[in-house]
C-alpha cells in the first residue's frame, strides 16, 4: 500500500516498471546502456561501461506506438536500457535553521523497458483466443511452480511517499512496514519501520495515535536492512506490484549507505553494490501474472488489464492475499468455478446468442465458457469413447490445446452457451459428432459426461 503525494497511475510500459532509484535488477531481462561515451566523469563512465551497448532492433513502447505497433506482451520487456544521459537540477531543501541548501546538478540515466521491433504487431491487434488462452495457461503454470518451489517467499512493503520518477529524492517512497510469508501465507517476518518523516506526513497513513507511536519507536530501515537481505537471499521473491515495492526497498538501501537520496536514474559507484545485493534474489510480480490470468484485454492500452490492488490494513494481510491468489490460479477446481461464474453472469446480462457480424450473421459466444471447458479437459478429448484422447496433448505453435470446444446441442439452435452444455473434442471426435453417422445416444453420452465433470469440479471448489 503506497500513500502517495501525487496519484500516479501504474503503466506497465512506462518508467515506473523499473526502479525509481536506478536500474532494474533480477527481473530476468538484460540491461543495456545507451551512449556511455557521452558521460564526462571517468568513474561514472566506467560504471556505465559495465553494461553492454544497446543493440539495434530494440525499441521502447513509445517508439513502437508512434509507428502504430505494440509489443506482443508489454508485461515482459525483452531488455531494459539506461540512458541516454540527462543533466537535471536538484533543488535545495529547507534546513532546520531556516536556510535552504544549495541546488546541485546530477547526470542521470533514466531506465526504461525495450522490446524487439521484429516481434511487434499492429497496435489495434487483439490476441487471438488461442493466444490469450496460452498466456493464461502460462500464468497458471507459473503459479503452480511458485507454490511448489521451496525457495518461494511472498513480500509486501507499505511505503510513504511517491513512486513518480519526477519526485525529489527526499520525498521518494520509503518503507514503513515490511512483511514476509511462505507461499502458503505463513508468517516469516513482519517489521514496522520508522521512515524518518515528520509527524505531519506520517499522519497521512491514518494509523491513529497508537499506530504513529509504533512507527516512531520502530527501528530505522538501516537497522533492519541486513535482516531483510539475509531472509530473501537466494529466494524467489513474489510481490503483488513488484516495481513500486522493489523501488521502495532500493531507495531505502540507497539512503542507508548514502544517508541521502539520489535523483531518478542516477548512477553512483555504490549503486552497483546495492544492485548486487538485490540480485541475489529473484523478483517476480504476481500482479502482472494476475492480469495475464484474468485475460481481459485493454484495447486502449494495448495490454492485458491490470487488476486493481485491494487496499488492506497491513503488509502481512497483503502477503496472505497474494498467497490466496496463487492458490486460486493453481487449483483447477477454483479456476473452473470462477470461469463458470463469469459465464453465467454473461448469460444473465444477455451476452449470449446475440447476432454479431463475422462473414455473415453468427451468434455471439461467451469466451469464459470456452476457456472453462479447455481448463476442464486438461488437454484431453472428453469423449469417453475416444480411442486416443491424449493424442492432442502436444500444444500448438501458440501454446494452445489442439482441441475443439463444441456445444453439445447446436448453439445456433439455442443450445446453452455454458460449460455444463459444452465439451472439448479432438478433431476426429468433433468430425464424428458433426458429420458422422451417430444417433442421439452419442449426444446423450457427451451431455452426461460434460455435466458429471462440471459438477465434480464445482463440488471440489466448495
C-alpha positions as CSV (number, residue, x, y, z in Angstrom):
1,X,0.0,0.0,0.0
2,X,1.6,3.3,-1.1
3,X,0.5,6.6,0.3
4,X,1.5,9.0,-2.5
5,X,1.7,12.8,-2.6
6,X,0.7,12.6,-6.3
7,X,-1.6,10.0,-7.6
8,X,0.5,8.4,-10.3
9,X,-1.3,5.6,-12.4
10,X,0.7,2.5,-13.0
11,X,1.8,2.0,-16.6
12,X,3.5,-1.4,-17.3
13,X,5.5,0.1,-20.2
14,X,6.3,3.3,-18.5
15,X,9.1,4.5,-16.3
16,X,7.6,3.0,-13.2
17,X,8.1,-0.5,-14.5
18,X,11.7,-0.2,-13.4
19,X,13.4,1.1,-10.3
20,X,12.8,4.7,-9.2
21,X,16.3,5.0,-7.9
22,X,18.4,3.5,-10.6
23,X,18.5,0.3,-12.7
24,X,16.3,-2.8,-12.6
25,X,17.9,-5.9,-11.2
26,X,16.9,-9.6,-11.1
27,X,13.9,-9.1,-13.3
28,X,15.0,-11.7,-15.8
29,X,15.9,-9.3,-18.7
30,X,19.3,-8.0,-19.8
31,X,20.2,-4.4,-19.1
32,X,21.9,-2.3,-21.8
33,X,23.3,1.2,-21.9
34,X,22.8,3.9,-24.5
35,X,25.7,6.4,-25.1
36,X,28.1,5.7,-22.2
37,X,30.8,7.6,-24.0
38,X,28.9,10.8,-23.5
39,X,29.4,10.6,-19.8
40,X,32.2,13.1,-19.0
41,X,33.0,11.8,-15.5
42,X,35.6,8.9,-15.6
43,X,34.2,7.0,-12.6
44,X,30.6,7.1,-13.8
45,X,31.6,6.3,-17.4
46,X,33.5,3.2,-16.1
47,X,30.3,2.2,-14.2
48,X,28.2,2.5,-17.3
49,X,30.7,0.5,-19.3
50,X,29.9,-2.5,-17.1
51,X,26.7,-2.8,-19.2
52,X,26.7,-3.9,-22.9
53,X,25.7,-1.4,-25.5
54,X,22.1,-1.2,-26.7
55,X,21.7,-3.4,-29.8
56,X,19.7,-2.4,-32.8
57,X,16.2,-3.6,-33.1
58,X,15.1,-2.9,-29.5
59,X,12.5,-0.1,-29.2
60,X,10.6,1.5,-26.4
61,X,6.8,1.1,-26.1
62,X,6.5,4.8,-27.1
63,X,8.6,4.3,-30.2
64,X,6.6,1.3,-31.2
65,X,3.3,3.1,-30.6
66,X,4.3,6.1,-32.7
67,X,4.8,3.6,-35.5
68,X,1.3,2.1,-34.9
69,X,2.8,-1.0,-33.3
70,X,2.9,-2.7,-29.8
71,X,4.9,-5.4,-28.2
72,X,3.3,-8.8,-28.2
73,X,3.3,-8.6,-24.4
74,X,4.1,-5.3,-22.7
75,X,4.4,-7.0,-19.3
76,X,7.5,-8.8,-20.4
77,X,10.2,-6.5,-21.8
78,X,13.0,-8.1,-23.8
79,X,15.5,-5.8,-22.1
80,X,16.0,-2.5,-20.2
81,X,18.1,0.4,-21.3
82,X,19.9,3.1,-19.3
83,X,20.0,6.5,-21.0
84,X,20.7,8.5,-22.9
85,X,22.1,10.6,-20.2
86,X,20.4,13.8,-19.0
87,X,21.5,16.7,-16.8
88,X,19.0,17.5,-14.1
89,X,19.0,20.2,-11.4
90,X,18.2,19.1,-7.8
91,X,16.6,21.9,-5.9
92,X,17.8,22.8,-2.4
93,X,15.9,21.8,0.6
94,X,15.0,23.8,3.8
95,X,17.2,23.1,6.8
96,X,16.3,23.3,10.5
97,X,17.9,26.8,10.7
98,X,15.5,28.2,8.2
99,X,18.1,28.2,5.3
100,X,17.9,26.3,2.1
101,X,20.7,24.0,0.9
102,X,22.4,24.9,-2.4
103,X,20.9,23.4,-5.6
104,X,23.1,21.0,-7.5
105,X,23.3,19.2,-10.9
106,X,23.4,15.5,-11.5
107,X,23.8,13.4,-14.6
108,X,21.1,10.7,-14.7
109,X,20.4,7.8,-17.0
110,X,16.7,7.1,-16.8
111,X,15.9,3.3,-17.2
112,X,13.2,2.1,-19.5
113,X,11.9,-1.2,-20.9
114,X,12.6,-2.0,-24.6
115,X,11.1,-4.6,-26.9
116,X,12.1,-6.4,-30.1
117,X,10.7,-4.5,-33.1
118,X,10.7,-7.6,-35.3
119,X,8.2,-9.2,-32.9
120,X,5.8,-6.2,-32.7
121,X,2.3,-6.3,-34.0
122,X,-0.2,-3.6,-35.1
123,X,-1.4,-1.8,-32.1
124,X,-5.0,-2.5,-32.7
125,X,-4.5,-6.2,-33.0
126,X,-6.1,-8.2,-30.1
127,X,-4.6,-11.5,-29.1
128,X,-6.4,-14.5,-30.8
129,X,-8.5,-16.6,-28.4
130,X,-5.9,-19.4,-28.6
131,X,-3.0,-16.9,-27.9
132,X,-4.8,-15.4,-25.0
133,X,-5.6,-18.9,-23.6
134,X,-1.9,-19.8,-24.0
135,X,-0.9,-16.7,-22.0
136,X,-3.4,-17.6,-19.3
137,X,-2.1,-21.2,-19.2
138,X,1.5,-19.9,-18.8
139,X,0.4,-17.8,-15.8
140,X,-1.2,-20.9,-14.3
141,X,2.0,-22.9,-14.7
142,X,3.9,-20.0,-13.1
143,X,1.6,-20.1,-10.1
144,X,1.9,-23.9,-9.7
145,X,5.7,-23.6,-10.0
146,X,5.8,-20.8,-7.4
147,X,3.7,-22.9,-4.9
148,X,5.9,-25.9,-5.5
149,X,9.2,-24.0,-5.1
150,X,10.6,-24.4,-1.6
151,X,12.6,-21.1,-2.1
152,X,9.4,-19.0,-2.6
153,X,8.7,-16.2,-0.2
154,X,6.0,-13.6,-0.6
155,X,6.9,-10.0,0.2
156,X,4.8,-6.9,0.8
157,X,6.0,-3.4,1.5
158,X,4.0,-0.5,2.8
159,X,5.6,2.9,2.0
160,X,5.0,6.6,2.3
161,X,6.0,9.0,-0.4
162,X,5.6,9.0,-4.2
163,X,6.9,6.5,-6.7
164,X,6.8,9.0,-9.5
165,X,10.2,9.4,-11.3
166,X,9.8,13.2,-11.1
167,X,9.6,13.1,-7.3
168,X,12.5,14.8,-5.4
169,X,14.9,12.3,-3.8
170,X,13.9,13.1,-0.2
171,X,10.1,12.6,-1.0
172,X,10.5,9.3,-2.8
173,X,8.7,6.2,-1.4
174,X,10.2,4.9,1.9
175,X,9.1,1.7,3.6
176,X,7.3,1.9,7.0
177,X,6.2,-1.8,7.1
178,X,7.6,-5.0,5.6
179,X,6.2,-8.5,5.8
180,X,7.4,-11.8,4.5
181,X,5.5,-15.1,4.4
182,X,5.9,-18.5,2.9
183,X,4.0,-19.4,-0.4
184,X,1.2,-20.8,1.8
185,X,0.9,-17.5,3.7
186,X,2.6,-18.5,6.9
187,X,4.4,-15.5,8.6
188,X,8.1,-15.5,8.3
189,X,8.9,-11.9,9.3
190,X,6.9,-8.7,10.0
191,X,8.6,-5.5,10.8
192,X,7.4,-1.9,11.3
193,X,10.0,0.8,10.3
194,X,10.4,4.4,11.3
195,X,10.6,6.2,7.9
196,X,12.2,9.3,9.5
197,X,9.4,11.5,8.2
198,X,7.8,14.4,10.1
199,X,4.7,13.6,12.0
200,X,2.5,15.8,9.7
201,X,3.5,13.5,6.8
202,X,3.1,10.3,8.9
203,X,-0.5,11.4,9.8
204,X,-1.4,10.7,6.1
205,X,-1.2,7.0,6.9
206,X,-4.2,7.3,9.2
207,X,-2.8,4.8,11.7
208,X,-4.2,6.6,14.7
209,X,-2.2,7.7,17.7
210,X,-1.2,4.2,18.7
211,X,0.0,3.4,15.2
212,X,2.0,6.6,15.0
213,X,3.6,5.7,18.3
214,X,4.6,2.2,17.0
215,X,6.3,3.8,13.9
216,X,8.1,6.4,16.0
217,X,9.5,3.7,18.3
218,X,10.3,1.3,15.5
219,X,13.9,0.8,14.1
220,X,15.1,2.7,11.1
221,X,15.5,0.8,7.8
222,X,19.3,0.7,8.1
223,X,18.9,-1.2,11.4
224,X,16.9,-4.0,9.8
225,X,18.3,-4.0,6.2
226,X,20.7,-6.8,6.9
227,X,18.0,-9.0,8.4
228,X,15.7,-8.4,5.4
229,X,18.5,-9.1,2.8
230,X,19.5,-12.3,4.7
231,X,15.9,-13.5,4.7
232,X,15.4,-13.0,1.0
233,X,18.9,-14.0,-0.2
234,X,18.7,-16.8,-2.8
235,X,14.9,-16.7,-2.6
236,X,12.2,-16.4,-5.2
237,X,10.6,-13.2,-4.0
238,X,7.0,-12.8,-5.2
239,X,5.4,-9.4,-4.9
240,X,1.9,-8.1,-5.9
241,X,3.2,-4.9,-7.6
242,X,6.9,-5.7,-7.8
243,X,8.1,-2.4,-9.4
244,X,6.9,0.0,-6.8
245,X,7.8,-2.1,-3.8
246,X,11.2,-3.1,-5.2
247,X,11.8,0.6,-5.8
248,X,11.0,1.5,-2.2
249,X,13.5,-1.1,-0.9
250,X,16.1,0.1,-3.3
251,X,15.6,3.7,-2.3
252,X,15.8,2.7,1.4
253,X,19.1,0.8,0.8
254,X,20.4,3.8,-1.1
255,X,19.7,6.1,1.8
256,X,21.3,3.6,4.2
257,X,24.7,3.8,2.5
258,X,24.4,7.4,1.2
259,X,22.5,9.0,4.1
260,X,20.6,10.8,1.4
261,X,18.6,10.2,-1.8
262,X,19.7,10.3,-5.4
263,X,17.5,11.6,-8.3
264,X,15.8,9.1,-10.5
265,X,18.2,7.4,-12.9
266,X,21.4,8.5,-11.0
267,X,24.3,6.0,-11.0
268,X,26.9,6.3,-8.3
269,X,29.7,3.7,-7.5
270,X,27.6,2.5,-4.6
271,X,24.7,1.8,-6.9
272,X,26.4,-1.3,-8.3
273,X,26.9,-2.7,-4.8
274,X,23.3,-2.1,-3.9
275,X,22.1,-3.8,-7.0
276,X,24.5,-6.7,-6.4
277,X,22.8,-7.3,-3.1
278,X,19.3,-7.3,-4.6
279,X,20.3,-9.5,-7.5
280,X,20.9,-12.3,-5.0
281,X,17.1,-12.8,-5.1
282,X,14.7,-13.4,-8.0
283,X,12.0,-10.8,-8.1
284,X,8.7,-11.7,-9.7
285,X,5.4,-9.8,-10.0
286,X,2.1,-11.6,-9.1
287,X,0.1,-8.6,-10.3
288,X,1.3,-8.8,-13.9
289,X,0.7,-12.6,-13.8
290,X,-2.8,-11.9,-12.3
291,X,-3.5,-9.7,-15.3
292,X,-2.5,-12.4,-17.7
293,X,-4.5,-15.0,-15.8
294,X,-7.7,-12.8,-15.9
295,X,-7.1,-12.5,-19.6
296,X,-9.1,-9.2,-20.0
297,X,-7.6,-7.2,-22.9
298,X,-7.4,-3.4,-22.6
299,X,-7.6,-2.3,-26.3
300,X,-6.8,1.4,-25.4
301,X,-3.5,0.5,-23.6
302,X,-2.5,-2.5,-25.8
303,X,-2.0,-5.0,-22.9
304,X,-4.0,-7.2,-20.5
305,X,-5.8,-5.2,-17.9
306,X,-4.0,-4.9,-14.6
307,X,-6.3,-5.9,-11.7
308,X,-6.9,-3.2,-9.1
309,X,-5.0,-3.9,-5.9
310,X,-7.3,-4.3,-3.0
311,X,-6.3,-2.0,-0.1
312,X,-5.8,-3.7,3.3
313,X,-4.7,-2.5,6.6
314,X,-1.2,-4.1,6.8
315,X,1.5,-5.7,4.7
316,X,1.0,-9.1,6.3
317,X,-2.6,-9.3,5.1
318,X,-1.4,-8.4,1.6
319,X,1.1,-11.2,1.6
320,X,-1.7,-13.6,2.5
321,X,-4.0,-12.2,-0.2
322,X,-1.2,-12.9,-2.7
323,X,-0.9,-16.5,-1.3
324,X,-4.7,-17.0,-1.8
325,X,-4.4,-15.6,-5.4
326,X,-1.6,-18.2,-6.1
327,X,-3.8,-21.0,-4.9
328,X,-6.7,-19.8,-6.9
329,X,-4.6,-19.6,-10.1
330,X,-3.0,-23.0,-9.5
331,X,-6.1,-25.0,-8.5
332,X,-8.2,-26.4,-11.4
333,X,-11.4,-26.6,-9.5
334,X,-11.2,-22.9,-8.3
335,X,-10.2,-21.7,-11.8
336,X,-13.1,-23.6,-13.4
337,X,-15.6,-22.3,-10.8
338,X,-14.5,-18.8,-11.4
339,X,-14.8,-19.1,-15.2
340,X,-18.2,-20.8,-14.9
341,X,-19.5,-17.9,-12.7
342,X,-18.2,-15.4,-15.2
343,X,-20.0,-17.3,-18.0
344,X,-23.3,-17.4,-16.0
345,X,-23.1,-13.7,-15.4
346,X,-22.6,-13.1,-19.1
347,X,-25.7,-15.2,-19.9
348,X,-27.7,-13.2,-17.3
349,X,-26.5,-10.0,-18.9
350,X,-27.8,-11.1,-22.3
351,X,-24.3,-11.5,-23.9
352,X,-25.1,-15.0,-25.3
353,X,-26.9,-15.7,-28.6
354,X,-26.7,-12.1,-29.8
355,X,-26.2,-11.6,-33.6
356,X,-22.7,-10.5,-34.5
357,X,-21.2,-9.8,-37.9
358,X,-18.4,-12.0,-39.0
359,X,-18.5,-13.1,-42.6
360,X,-22.3,-13.2,-42.3
361,X,-24.6,-13.3,-39.3
362,X,-23.4,-15.5,-36.4
363,X,-24.4,-15.7,-32.7
364,X,-22.0,-14.3,-30.1
365,X,-20.4,-16.8,-27.8
366,X,-19.0,-16.4,-24.3
367,X,-15.2,-16.7,-24.1
368,X,-15.3,-17.7,-20.4
369,X,-17.3,-20.8,-21.3
370,X,-14.8,-21.9,-23.9
371,X,-11.9,-21.2,-21.5
372,X,-13.6,-23.2,-18.7
373,X,-14.1,-26.3,-20.9
374,X,-10.5,-26.2,-22.1
375,X,-9.4,-26.0,-18.4
376,X,-11.7,-28.9,-17.5
377,X,-10.3,-31.1,-20.4
378,X,-6.7,-30.8,-19.2
379,X,-5.7,-31.2,-22.9
380,X,-7.5,-34.5,-23.5
381,X,-10.6,-35.3,-25.6
382,X,-13.6,-35.5,-23.3
383,X,-15.4,-38.2,-25.4
384,X,-15.3,-41.3,-23.2
385,X,-15.2,-43.5,-26.4
386,X,-12.2,-41.6,-27.9
387,X,-9.6,-44.3,-28.8
388,X,-6.7,-41.9,-28.1
389,X,-7.9,-38.9,-26.0
390,X,-4.4,-37.6,-25.4
391,X,-3.0,-37.6,-28.9
392,X,-3.8,-33.8,-28.9
393,X,-1.8,-33.2,-25.7
394,X,1.0,-31.7,-27.7
395,X,0.4,-27.9,-27.8
396,X,0.0,-25.9,-30.9
397,X,2.6,-23.3,-32.1
398,X,0.9,-20.6,-30.0
399,X,0.7,-22.8,-26.9
400,X,-3.0,-23.7,-27.3
401,X,-4.6,-27.1,-26.9
402,X,-5.3,-29.0,-30.2
403,X,-9.0,-29.4,-29.2
404,X,-12.3,-28.1,-30.4
405,X,-14.8,-26.8,-27.9
406,X,-18.2,-27.7,-29.1
407,X,-21.8,-27.1,-28.0
408,X,-23.4,-30.5,-27.4
409,X,-26.7,-29.1,-28.6
410,X,-26.2,-26.8,-31.5
411,X,-25.6,-23.2,-30.4
412,X,-27.3,-21.8,-33.5
413,X,-30.4,-23.6,-32.5
414,X,-30.5,-22.3,-28.9
415,X,-28.1,-24.7,-27.2
416,X,-26.8,-23.4,-23.9
417,X,-23.6,-21.4,-24.0
418,X,-22.4,-22.6,-20.6
419,X,-19.6,-25.1,-19.7
420,X,-22.0,-27.7,-18.5
421,X,-23.5,-27.9,-22.0
422,X,-20.2,-27.9,-23.9
423,X,-17.4,-30.4,-24.4
424,X,-13.8,-30.4,-25.6
425,X,-13.3,-32.9,-28.5
426,X,-10.3,-33.9,-30.6
427,X,-10.6,-33.1,-34.3
428,X,-11.6,-36.7,-35.0
429,X,-14.4,-36.9,-32.5
430,X,-15.6,-33.4,-33.4
431,X,-15.9,-34.5,-37.0
432,X,-17.7,-37.7,-35.9
433,X,-20.2,-35.6,-33.9
434,X,-20.9,-33.0,-36.6
435,X,-20.6,-35.1,-39.8
436,X,-20.6,-38.7,-38.7
437,X,-23.4,-41.3,-38.7
438,X,-24.2,-41.2,-35.0
439,X,-27.5,-41.3,-33.2
440,X,-28.9,-39.3,-30.3
441,X,-27.3,-41.7,-27.8
442,X,-23.9,-40.2,-28.7
443,X,-25.0,-36.7,-27.8
444,X,-26.6,-38.1,-24.6
445,X,-23.2,-39.6,-23.7
446,X,-21.4,-36.3,-24.3
447,X,-24.1,-34.4,-22.4
448,X,-23.9,-36.6,-19.3
449,X,-20.1,-36.7,-19.4
450,X,-19.8,-32.9,-19.5
451,X,-22.4,-32.5,-16.7
452,X,-20.6,-35.0,-14.4
453,X,-17.2,-33.3,-14.9
454,X,-18.8,-29.9,-14.4
455,X,-20.4,-30.9,-11.1
456,X,-17.3,-32.7,-9.9
457,X,-15.2,-29.5,-10.3
458,X,-17.8,-27.3,-8.7
459,X,-18.1,-29.6,-5.7
460,X,-14.3,-29.8,-5.3
461,X,-14.1,-26.0,-5.1
462,X,-16.6,-25.7,-2.2
